[in-house]
Amino acid sequence: MNDKQLVALQAAKYVKNGMLVGLGTGSTANYFIEELARLQNEEGLKITTIASSPISALKAQTLHLPIVSLEHISHIDLYVDGADEVGKW
């Protein structure tokens, strides 16, 4: 298991039933989305998601995660994305 997978699995531990979860884009977010789908299927997790991109929305839909569009929400409980590079200005 690589570092991005480990981060995604750890982030998924913060997700609780009833949350609206924001889905980032990229490899770490993909692992996170996959883990949410696993939790939904195997442990009965009940969440709704919102995606930051069409790519993430398609992945969530493919894995049967409930997804809403931005104009239908007033808040996000948790948003998970990745960071491939961090710099100091």
C-alpha positions as CSV (number, residue, x, y, z in Angstrom):
1,M,0.0,0.0,0.0
2,N,1.4,3.4,-0.9
3,D,1.3,6.7,1.1
4,K,-1.6,8.1,-0.9
5,Q,-3.7,5.0,-0.2
6,L,-2.8,5.2,3.5
7,V,-3.8,8.9,3.6
8,A,-7.1,8.2,1.9
9,L,-7.9,5.3,4.3
10,Q,-7.2,7.5,7.3
11,A,-9.3,10.3,5.9
12,A,-12.2,8.0,5.4
13,K,-12.2,7.3,9.2
14,Y,-13.5,10.8,9.7
15,V,-16.7,10.1,7.6
16,K,-19.8,9.4,9.6
17,N,-23.4,8.6,8.7
18,G,-25.4,11.5,7.4
19,M,-22.4,13.6,6.2
20,L,-22.2,15.5,3.0
21,V,-18.7,14.6,1.8
22,G,-16.7,16.6,-0.8
23,L,-14.7,14.6,-3.2
24,G,-11.4,16.0,-4.6
25,T,-9.7,15.0,-7.8
26,G,-6.6,12.9,-8.4
27,S,-5.0,9.7,-7.2
28,T,-5.5,10.3,-3.4
29,A,-9.1,11.3,-4.0
30,N,-9.6,8.2,-6.1
31,Y,-8.5,6.0,-3.2
32,F,-10.8,7.9,-0.9
33,I,-13.8,7.5,-3.2
34,E,-13.1,3.8,-3.5
35,E,-12.9,3.5,0.3
36,L,-16.2,5.3,0.7
37,A,-17.8,2.9,-1.7
38,R,-16.4,0.0,0.2
39,L,-17.7,1.4,3.5
40,Q,-21.1,2.0,2.0
41,N,-21.3,-1.6,0.6
42,E,-19.7,-3.5,3.4
43,E,-20.6,-1.5,6.5
44,G,-23.8,0.4,5.5
45,L,-22.3,3.9,5.5
46,K,-25.0,6.4,4.6
47,I,-23.5,9.5,3.1
48,T,-24.1,12.0,0.2
49,T,-21.2,13.2,-1.9
50,I,-20.4,16.3,-4.0
51,A,-17.5,16.2,-6.5
52,S,-15.0,18.9,-7.4
53,S,-14.8,17.7,-11.0
54,P,-16.6,15.7,-13.6
55,I,-14.0,13.0,-13.2
56,S,-14.7,12.5,-9.5
57,A,-18.4,12.7,-10.1
58,L,-18.2,9.9,-12.7
59,K,-16.1,7.8,-10.4
60,A,-18.6,8.3,-7.5
61,Q,-21.5,7.5,-9.8
62,T,-19.7,4.4,-11.2
63,L,-19.3,3.1,-7.6
64,H,-22.9,4.0,-6.7
65,L,-22.2,6.7,-4.2
66,P,-25.1,9.2,-3.9
67,I,-24.0,12.5,-5.4
68,V,-25.6,16.0,-5.5
69,S,-24.7,19.1,-7.4
70,L,-23.3,22.3,-5.9
71,E,-26.5,24.3,-6.3
72,H,-28.3,21.9,-4.0
73,I,-26.2,22.3,-0.9
74,S,-25.6,24.8,1.8
75,H,-22.6,23.2,3.5
76,I,-20.1,20.4,3.2
77,D,-19.2,18.4,6.4
78,L,-15.9,17.1,5.1
79,Y,-13.8,17.6,2.0
80,V,-10.9,15.4,1.0
81,D,-8.4,16.1,-1.7
82,G,-4.7,15.4,-2.2
83,A,-1.6,17.5,-2.3
84,D,1.2,16.4,-4.6
85,E,3.4,19.4,-3.9
86,V,3.7,21.9,-1.0
87,G,5.9,25.0,-1.3
88,K,6.9,27.8,1.0
89,W,6.4,31.3,-0.3
